[in-house]
Amino acid sequence: MNDDTFHHSIRKLLKNVGVNSQQAIEKAVQQALAEGRLAGDESLPATVRVQVEGLEVDLEFSGEITLE
């Protein structure tokens, strides 16, 4: 196994997840605000799950997205 390649591929995956998740969440919040489904002062519970096929990795992270 090449450690550098391995670590780089993990960082690349996590960066992709982070960037695309942020964009999707921002878009969904803007749409919900425009449609009046959100007032803009909410805290929204959020969960992120990471699974790795072929390994017994199933992680879940929870937090809040605060709008104000």
RAJO-V566464 format. One record per backbone hydrogen bond with DSSP energy under -1.0 kcal/mol. NH is the residue of the N-H (numbers start at 1). CO is the residue of the C=O. If there is no record, write none. Layout:
NH,CO
NH,CO
This chain:
6,2
7,3
8,4
9,5
10,6
11,7
12,8
13,9
14,10
15,11
16,12
17,13
18,14
19,15
20,16
21,17
22,18
23,19
24,20
25,21
26,22
27,23
28,24
29,25
30,26
31,27
32,28
33,29
34,30
35,31
37,32
38,32
44,65
46,63
48,61
50,59
52,57
55,52
57,55
59,50
61,48
63,46
65,44
67,42
